[in-house]
Amino acid sequence: MAETRARPLSPHLQIYRPMLTMLMSIAHRVTGAALYFGTLLVAWWLIAAASEPNYYGAVQWFMGTVVGRLVLFGYTWALIHHMLGGVRHLIWDTGRGLGPAEREWLARANLFGSISLTMVLWIAGVLLVGGAGGR
């Protein structure tokens, strides 16, 4: 009878230490899923804009609440982060930035850029359009 041996285990999180590029890959997938659900908010807003003024006012009221603004802020960050992650992958598709130092730099630039651009966009929006008290 053949001798049975235990099959080798696949490397898992117990072996690999979390790296920034690994976390950015996970974040890219999560932001993609968040954008799917955030698009439902955009559709809700567009349907309300095409409907009666009271319905549009209710949507605008919700988007003006603290929860609504947090959702919009998160949607903005997810959109920018996912876009910059796509640019990072486009760079990799050209065969550039594949070394360990370049991968780490691109991951840091993706994270820093998404946070910075989100903040700049929201600050500009508040200054140009007005905040919650501007209505």
C-alpha positions in Angstrom: 0.0 0.0 0.0 1.2 3.5 -0.9 2.5 5.6 1.9 0.4 8.8 2.4 2.2 12.1 3.0 0.8 15.4 4.1 0.5 17.8 1.2 2.5 21.0 1.6 0.4 24.0 2.7 0.1 27.0 0.5 1.8 30.1 1.7 -0.7 32.2 3.6 -0.8 35.4 5.7 1.0 33.5 8.4 4.1 33.4 6.2 3.9 36.6 4.3 4.2 39.9 6.1 1.7 42.5 5.0 3.2 44.9 2.6 1.9 48.2 1.4 1.5 47.0 -2.2 -0.6 44.1 -0.8 -2.8 46.4 1.2 -3.2 48.8 -1.8 -4.3 45.8 -3.9 -7.0 45.0 -1.3 -8.0 48.7 -1.1 -8.3 48.8 -4.9 -10.7 46.0 -4.8 -12.7 47.4 -1.9 -12.9 50.9 -3.5 -14.1 49.2 -6.7 -17.0 47.6 -4.8 -17.7 50.9 -3.0 -17.9 52.7 -6.3 -20.5 50.2 -7.5 -22.7 51.1 -4.5 -21.8 54.8 -4.7 -23.1 54.8 -8.3 -26.5 54.0 -6.9 -26.3 57.3 -5.0 -25.5 59.1 -8.2 -28.4 57.4 -9.9 -30.7 58.3 -6.9 -29.6 62.0 -7.2 -30.1 62.0 -11.0 -33.6 60.4 -10.7 -34.5 63.0 -8.0 -33.3 65.8 -10.2 -35.5 64.6 -13.0 -38.5 64.2 -10.6 -40.5 66.6 -8.6 -38.8 69.4 -6.6 -39.9 67.9 -3.3 -38.1 64.6 -4.0 -35.0 66.4 -5.1 -35.1 68.5 -2.0 -35.3 65.4 0.2 -32.2 64.0 -1.6 -30.3 67.3 -1.2 -31.3 67.4 2.5 -29.9 63.9 3.0 -26.7 64.7 1.2 -26.3 67.8 3.4 -26.5 65.9 6.7 -23.4 64.7 8.5 -24.0 61.1 7.4 -24.6 62.2 3.8 -21.5 64.3 3.7 -19.4 61.4 5.1 -20.8 59.1 2.5 -20.0 61.7 -0.3 -16.5 62.2 1.2 -15.9 58.5 1.2 -17.2 58.2 -2.3 -14.9 60.9 -3.5 -11.9 59.3 -1.9 -12.8 55.9 -3.3 -13.2 57.3 -6.8 -9.8 59.1 -6.7 -8.0 56.2 -5.0 -9.4 53.7 -7.5 -8.5 56.0 -10.4 -4.9 56.4 -9.2 -4.7 52.6 -8.6 -5.7 52.2 -12.2 -2.9 54.6 -13.3 -0.5 52.6 -11.2 -1.5 49.4 -13.0 -1.3 51.2 -16.3 2.3 52.1 -15.5 3.0 48.5 -14.6 1.5 47.4 -17.9 4.2 49.3 -19.7 6.8 47.2 -17.9 7.9 50.1 -15.7 7.9 50.4 -11.9 8.1 46.7 -11.2 11.1 46.7 -9.0 10.6 46.5 -5.2 11.5 50.2 -4.5 9.4 51.4 -7.4 6.4 49.3 -6.4 6.6 50.7 -2.9 7.0 54.3 -4.1 4.0 53.9 -6.4 1.9 52.5 -3.6 2.8 55.4 -1.3 2.1 57.9 -4.1 -1.3 56.3 -4.7 -2.2 56.6 -1.0 -0.8 60.1 -0.5 -2.2 61.3 -3.8 -5.7 60.0 -3.1 -5.9 61.6 0.3 -4.4 64.9 -0.9 -6.6 65.2 -4.0 -9.7 64.4 -2.0 -8.9 67.0 0.6 -8.0 69.6 -2.1 -11.2 68.8 -4.0 -13.4 69.1 -0.9 -11.7 72.3 0.3 -12.1 73.9 -3.1 -15.8 72.7 -3.2 -16.5 74.3 0.2 -14.8 77.5 -0.7 -16.3 77.9 -4.2 -19.8 76.4 -3.6 -20.1 76.9 0.1 -20.5 74.6 3.1 -23.6 73.4 4.9 -24.3 77.0 6.1 -24.2 78.3 2.5 -27.8 77.3 1.7 
